[in-house]
Each structure stands twice: as C-alpha cells, then as structure tokens.
Amino acid sequence: MTGNDYVDAISEIAFEGNIIPWSWYKTLRLPSGKPDLVAIMILADVIYWYRAAPIHDEQSGQVLGWKKKFSADLLQRSHDAYVTQFGFTPKQVKEALYRLETQYGVIRRERRTINTISHGRIGNVLFLAPVIEAIQRVTHPRPLGHRSPKDRTQMSQGRDIEVPSSTKTSSETSTKISHKCPSDIISVTNGAKKTTPFVTHTRSTKQLAWTGHYWELLDDPQWPLVQHCLARYYQAYRNWKGRAHPRLKKPQLLRCETVLSEAFDAYGIDCEASVDALVATYWVRSFVTKEGAAVTDRNLNAFATETVLMHLAQTIERAGLR
C-alpha cells in the first residue's frame, strides 16, 4: 500500500466506536483551562449513537441504505450506563451531562415516562438529543485570528461612538502590546468565578488617556466597542440600582477593559447591537440562589470576566442576536 509496514498494518484494522475530534480538547474546557475529558468522552458516545449505521446487502456487501442505531426518536442513555462504560463516578457523569447541556450547549436532556414489557411503566427516563449547530461550533471553531488588526480598525471607524471631549491623545502613543492569549475557547461555569485571564497586557501610561470615566486604550482597535459597552453597562447599573456605579480603581478598570477587548475579538463581537445584547442578557439573568441570597452585586468586575463573557456570547449566538 504505502510502503510503510506500520501504516499498512494499522490500515488493515477496522476501528469502530467513538470518534473524538482534536478540536474538542480545546473548545470543551473546564474553568481551569484543562480539557473536560469526562464531557468529551460522553459527547463522543452520544455522537456515535446518532451516526447512521449502513445497511449492507448480504450477497454483494454493497450499502443499500442507512439506519439509526436506537429504537426511539431520541437516544436513551442512563447515568449508570456511562458509569459502567467508562468507569466514571455517578457524580462525574451527572456534572458532565449538566455542563454539556447548560455550559457548552451541545446536548439537550429530556426526561420521559416509558412503557416496557418487562418492567411496565417507568418514569424519569433520560433521553439525550444533540444540538447540531453547537456541535458544529465546537468541532469547527472560528480561529481567533480570523480578522486582521487593520480590518478591525476599519470596522471600528464606522461606528457612531461619542467620545468625551475631555479625552486627551498623546502623540507618543506606542502601538506595542505585550500579551499572552490562548488559541482556543475556554469553557465556562455559571456565575462569575476567578479564572486565569485571557490576556496579560503591559501598557505604559503613554498608551492611556483618562476620559472622565474610562481609561481609554489608545492603541486598541476594539476600544470603540469597549467604550460603548462600558457606557451601556453603567446605564444598566444606574437603572437597576438607582445610583451610579462605584468608581473602580485604575488597575481594576484596566483589567475590565482589556478582558472586554479580548472577549470581543475572540468571539467575533464586532457591532454595537451585539454588545447591547451582551449587556442586556447579563442583566436579565438570575443572580439569586435558592436561599434567596444575592450571588453578585452586579459590579463591572463580575461582568468583565472570561467565563461570564464566553457564556453570554454563546447565549446570544444561540438566540440569533448576533
């Protein structure tokens, strides 16, 4: 065949079973940044069952058609089945299925009551359905570098953003940004949790200008959207709380601004309508626990986090708001 004994020998083996795309190790990640291996293996099994099986002619061996591998309209799988199949603990399976549905959005869980011949009527039976668009997104993610800085600058120039008259621009502005950014999407959990930042920027004072409420990132093509987002967020805070947002310290505000900038770039948020949807979605979410305690005071620091912004970006994308 190829002339390589190892390649020829492996090619003769008929491998069957689950397939794990390499991209899942990057798009399905825990807050720590590590691949969500339990969720990845369960998702691969779900996809295996939803892949059509060929119908072969017994005489010629030719493929006559295709059929599904399960009997119902959706795949029926129990927690115990995955515990037995992969050796996970029940808690690992339960939490992984929760993340697959609520955080990654790649499956939909459905509980049904079914009738069986041997055990009669059984309730609370778990069925799993794939969410096709979300699976396509995590399998073929859009590269973070899909737009050049020049393109982003040209797009930002067309936005109708009001810049405060007190803004001062330095002629000595440097265009160099030292940053460290992951080349993939990090998974999220509900709420704002402390995670490793997208980016570690080092900026000199020559690259900043105080506008009266923001530290303008003079060298950042995403700054018009960042400013628009801050204005919308402060207004939403005032509408909700009835008072102005507390003034943040310079390091806090700079962290929020750089995280917002990196998130807009990473998730392809490049218009004001998407930013408005992002802020609005955040403010309509429930931030109250079962005990009635507030989870967050809705400070900008809680909003401008990698986990929250990614979850919101995925939410508005699924809703078709961008």
Protein Blocks (a to p, Z undefined) as FASTA:
>chain_A
ZZpaklmmmmmpccedjdddfklmmmmccfkopacfklmmmmmmmmmmmpccddddfklo
pafbdcdfbfblbdcddfklmmmmnopafklmmmmmmmmmmmnopaccdddddddfklop
aehiacddddfklmmmmmmccdfklpcfklmmmmmmmpccdddfkbccdfkbcfbdcddd
dfbdcdddedjdddddfbdcdddfklgccehjaccdfklmklmmmmmmmmmmmmmmmmmn
opacddddfklmmmmmmmmmmmmmmnopabfklmmmmmmmmmmpccbdfkopafbgoiak
lmmpfklmmmmmmmmmmnopZZ
